[in-house]
Amino acid sequence: MTQTSLPSHDLHADPEHSGRAAGIKDFPLVARSLAEAAGSFLLVLAGLGVTILNTQTGVQPTLAFGLALIGAMVAFGYVSGGHFNPAVTLGSAIAGKTSWASVLPYIVAQVVGGVVAAVFIWLLLSANQQFAGSVQALFAVSANGYADNSPTQFALSSALLAEVVGTAIFVAVVLGATSRTATGALRNAGGPFAIGLVYAALLTFLLPITNGSLNPARSTAAAIFSEGWALEQLWLFWVAPVLGAAIAGLIYRSTELFAGRKSEAGVAGPADGSVAAPADDDAAPAATGVNAPSQTTGVTSADRYPAGHARTGDTAEDGQVDRPAGTDEARTFFDGSDDRRDEK
């Protein structure tokens, strides 16, 4: 009986069984937390460093943040997943992509990494006599604020709304670029670049409103060494990213659950609930005969080879092109004529 082999369901039961997700699970929590700290250090060092020291020429601060995020994801993302942001970690946990046991260690590591980067910048500035006595003012340039401390005097409500929406969009991009349905090229190569560029674009949008946060660890690192108002207003740059991350995580989770239910409904079987009985090789007629129906198409050899045509293969499933009956006899005749001509 001709059988059509189908792909095993077990091979595709877990779309993230191989690749990046499986590699992350191979690292212990301590190693993953250290990778998050290192990535956060790189992100804050490059972002705040360019914001404070390179204000006139060169790379724009928002682009520096985006490029640093790309580099951090490429360098450390294979270990921890490449969050480097408490909002991304929380959104990923709500979406079901990160274990809740990893949330607190990740967030602590991200904040510590960012603060260490800010300490490093503070040491550099303090060692330079040109900046003596103005270190806090320099950090205030990179700190996030609202109302009187907003670059363009945006009120608390506007700053809160902008940061919530911006963080929700950013976390949604991160979740989508690393989702099960994303192509391998997007997840492995294009993902960091898409995430980094969107991060830079959103920071550019938020720059005149709040000086661009989207990352509580980055805001905390800048506020600690800034003027007093930065610590007083820091709460908003934790609350807003957390709300935005929760929105993105819940939306992602709901779409994943909906897609899963549709997949289960698609393979549940006939609408009447009946289950097709397995084929009985002893009872079923042999399917290799000339007039046997194809199991994959339901087409008989009689349908495929109409009257006046002959099959060239052994079975109806050989897939070879048929030719009109009598072709073999005609070919034999002309071959014989050629032989007789040669003999003359």
C-alpha positions in Angstrom: 0.0 0.0 0.0 1.5 3.3 -1.0 1.9 5.6 2.0 2.6 9.3 2.1 5.0 10.2 4.9 4.1 13.2 6.9 6.4 15.4 9.1 6.4 14.3 12.7 4.4 16.6 14.9 7.1 16.2 17.7 9.7 17.9 15.5 7.6 21.1 15.3 5.9 21.0 18.7 8.3 23.6 20.1 9.3 26.2 17.5 12.0 27.5 19.8 13.5 24.1 20.6 16.5 24.9 18.6 18.4 28.2 18.1 18.6 31.2 20.3 16.0 30.2 23.0 17.5 26.8 23.6 21.0 28.3 23.9 19.8 30.8 26.6 18.4 28.0 28.7 21.8 26.4 28.7 23.3 29.3 30.8 22.8 29.5 34.5 20.9 32.5 36.0 24.1 34.0 37.4 25.7 34.1 33.9 22.6 35.5 32.3 22.4 38.2 35.0 26.0 39.1 34.4 25.4 39.4 30.7 22.5 41.7 31.4 24.7 43.9 33.6 27.4 44.0 30.9 24.9 44.9 28.2 23.4 47.6 30.4 26.9 49.0 31.2 27.6 49.3 27.5 24.3 50.9 26.7 24.5 53.5 29.4 28.2 54.2 28.9 27.8 54.9 25.2 24.5 56.7 25.5 25.3 59.0 28.5 28.9 59.4 27.4 27.9 60.8 24.0 25.1 62.9 25.5 27.4 64.5 28.1 30.7 64.9 26.3 29.8 65.0 22.6 27.1 67.7 22.4 28.4 69.7 19.4 29.5 67.3 16.7 29.7 63.6 15.9 27.0 61.0 16.5 23.7 62.2 17.9 22.9 60.9 21.4 19.8 59.0 20.4 21.7 57.2 17.6 24.4 56.4 20.0 21.9 54.7 22.3 20.5 52.7 19.4 23.9 51.6 18.1 25.0 50.7 21.6 21.9 48.5 22.0 22.7 46.8 18.7 26.2 46.0 19.9 25.1 44.9 23.3 22.5 42.5 21.8 25.0 41.0 19.4 27.7 40.7 22.1 25.6 39.4 25.1 22.1 38.6 23.7 22.9 34.9 23.1 23.5 34.5 26.8 20.6 36.3 28.4 18.2 37.2 25.6 19.4 40.8 25.2 17.0 42.8 27.4 19.3 45.4 29.1 16.1 47.2 30.2 13.7 46.5 33.1 10.7 47.3 30.9 11.7 44.7 28.3 12.3 42.1 31.0 8.9 42.8 32.6 7.1 42.8 29.2 8.8 39.6 28.2 7.7 37.9 31.4 4.1 39.0 31.0 4.2 37.7 27.4 5.4 34.3 28.7 8.8 34.5 27.0 10.9 34.9 30.2 10.6 33.0 33.5 9.4 35.1 36.4 12.2 33.7 38.5 14.6 35.6 36.2 12.8 39.0 36.4 14.2 40.4 39.7 17.8 39.2 39.1 17.7 40.7 35.5 16.4 44.1 36.7 18.9 44.3 39.6 21.7 43.5 37.2 20.5 46.0 34.6 20.3 48.8 37.2 23.7 47.9 38.7 25.3 47.8 35.2 23.9 51.2 34.3 25.0 52.8 37.6 28.5 51.4 37.3 28.7 53.0 33.8 27.5 56.3 35.3 30.2 56.0 38.1 32.8 55.5 35.4 31.7 58.7 33.6 31.6 60.6 36.8 35.2 59.5 37.6 36.4 60.7 34.2 34.7 64.1 34.6 35.9 64.6 38.1 39.5 63.9 37.1 39.3 66.7 34.6 39.9 70.2 36.1 37.9 71.7 33.2 34.7 70.1 34.5 35.4 70.5 38.3 32.3 71.8 40.1 30.0 71.2 37.1 29.7 67.4 37.1 26.1 67.5 38.3 25.1 70.0 35.7 26.6 67.8 33.0 24.7 64.8 34.2 21.5 67.0 34.3 21.9 67.3 30.5 21.2 63.6 30.2 18.6 63.2 33.0 14.9 62.7 32.3 12.3 65.2 33.5 9.0 66.8 33.0 7.3 70.2 33.5 10.1 72.8 34.2 12.8 70.1 33.7 11.4 69.0 30.3 13.5 70.3 27.4 10.4 72.0 26.0 8.3 72.3 29.2 5.9 69.4 28.6 3.6 68.8 31.5 3.5 65.7 33.7 0.5 64.2 31.8 2.1 64.6 28.4 5.4 63.2 29.6 3.6 60.2 31.2 1.5 59.4 28.1 4.5 59.8 25.7 6.7 57.5 27.8 3.9 54.8 28.2 3.1 54.7 24.5 6.8 54.8 23.4 7.8 52.0 25.8 4.8 49.9 24.6 5.8 50.3 21.0 9.5 49.5 21.8 8.7 46.4 23.9 6.3 45.2 21.2 9.0 45.5 18.6 11.4 43.5 20.8 8.8 40.8 21.4 7.9 40.6 17.7 11.5 40.4 16.5 12.2 37.5 18.8 8.9 35.7 18.5 8.3 32.1 17.5 6.8 33.2 14.1 9.7 35.5 13.2 11.9 34.2 10.5 15.3 32.8 11.3 17.1 35.7 9.6 15.1 38.3 11.5 15.6 36.6 14.9 19.3 35.9 14.5 20.6 38.8 12.4 18.0 41.4 11.6 16.4 41.5 15.1 19.1 43.5 16.9 19.3 46.0 14.1 15.5 46.5 13.9 15.3 46.8 17.7 18.2 49.3 17.9 17.0 51.5 15.1 13.5 51.6 16.5 14.9 52.5 19.9 16.9 55.4 18.4 13.8 56.6 16.5 11.6 56.6 19.6 14.3 58.3 21.7 14.5 61.0 19.0 10.7 61.5 19.2 10.8 61.7 23.1 13.9 63.9 23.2 12.1 67.2 23.4 9.4 65.8 25.7 11.3 64.0 28.5 14.8 63.8 27.2 14.1 60.3 26.1 14.0 57.4 28.6 12.2 54.1 27.7 14.6 52.5 30.1 14.3 52.9 34.0 17.9 51.7 34.4 19.2 54.4 32.2 17.1 57.1 33.9 18.3 55.9 37.4 21.9 56.0 36.4 21.7 59.6 35.1 19.5 60.8 38.1 21.9 59.6 40.8 24.7 61.9 39.7 22.4 64.7 38.5 20.8 67.6 40.3 18.2 67.0 43.0 15.1 67.4 40.7 16.2 64.3 38.7 15.7 62.0 41.7 12.4 63.7 42.6 11.0 63.0 39.1 12.6 59.6 38.7 9.4 57.8 39.7 7.7 58.7 36.4 10.4 57.0 34.4 9.8 53.8 36.3 6.0 53.9 36.3 5.6 54.8 32.6 7.9 52.1 31.2 6.3 49.5 33.5 2.8 50.4 32.2 4.0 50.4 28.6 5.7 47.1 29.0 2.6 45.6 30.6 0.4 46.7 27.7 2.8 45.3 25.1 3.2 42.0 27.0 -0.5 41.5 27.5 -1.2 42.2 23.8 1.5 39.8 22.7 0.2 37.1 25.2 -3.4 37.5 24.0 -2.4 37.2 20.3 -0.2 34.1 21.1 -3.1 32.4 22.9 -5.5 33.3 20.1 -3.2 31.9 17.5 -2.7 28.7 19.6 -6.4 28.1 19.8 -6.8 28.6 16.1 -4.0 26.0 15.5 -5.6 23.5 17.8 -9.0 24.0 16.1 -7.4 23.5 12.7 -6.0 20.1 13.7 -8.9 18.9 15.8 -10.5 16.8 13.1 -13.8 16.7 11.3 -16.5 19.2 12.3 -18.8 16.3 13.6 -16.2 15.2 16.1 -15.6 11.8 14.4 -12.1 10.4 14.2 -11.0 8.8 11.0 -10.1 5.2 11.4 -6.7 4.1 10.5 -6.3 2.3 7.1 -6.3 -1.5 7.3 -3.7 -3.0 5.0 -5.4 -6.4 5.0 -8.8 -5.1 4.1 -7.8 -2.4 1.7 -7.2 -3.3 -2.0 -3.7 -3.0 -3.3 -3.0 0.6 -4.3 -0.3 -0.1 -6.8 -2.5 -1.2 -9.6 -3.1 0.8 -12.8 -6.5 2.0 -11.7 -5.6 2.6 -8.0 -6.5 6.1 -6.8 -3.7 8.3 -5.7 -3.6 8.8 -1.9 -2.4 12.3 -2.2 -4.6 13.6 -5.0 -7.5 11.1 -5.4 -6.8 10.8 -9.2 -6.7 7.4 -10.8 -4.3 6.4 -13.5 -7.3 6.3 -15.9 -7.8 10.0 -15.3 -4.1 10.8 -15.7 -3.7 8.6 -18.8 -6.7 9.0 -21.1 -7.6 6.6 -23.9 -5.0 6.4 -26.6 -2.1 7.1 -24.2 0.2 4.8 -22.4 2.1 5.1 -19.2 5.9 5.2 -19.3 6.5 4.4 -15.6 5.8 1.3 -13.5 3.1 2.9 -11.4 0.7 5.8 -11.7 2.7 7.8 -9.2 6.0 7.8 -11.2 5.3 11.2 -12.4 6.7 10.6 -15.9 5.1 12.2 -18.9 2.9 9.8 -20.9 3.0 9.6 -24.7 0.4 8.4 -27.2 0.0 4.7 -27.7 2.0 3.4 -30.6 4.9 5.6 -30.1 7.2 2.7 -29.2 6.2 0.8 -32.4 6.9 3.9 -34.5 10.3 4.4 -32.9 11.1 0.7 -33.6 10.1 1.0 -37.2 12.3 4.1 -37.8 15.2 2.5 -36.0 14.9 -0.5 -38.2 14.8 1.7 -41.3 18.0 3.3 -40.2 19.6 -0.1 -39.8 18.5 -1.2 -43.2 19.8 2.0 -44.8 23.2 1.5 -43.2 23.4 -2.1 -44.5 22.9 -0.8 -48.1 
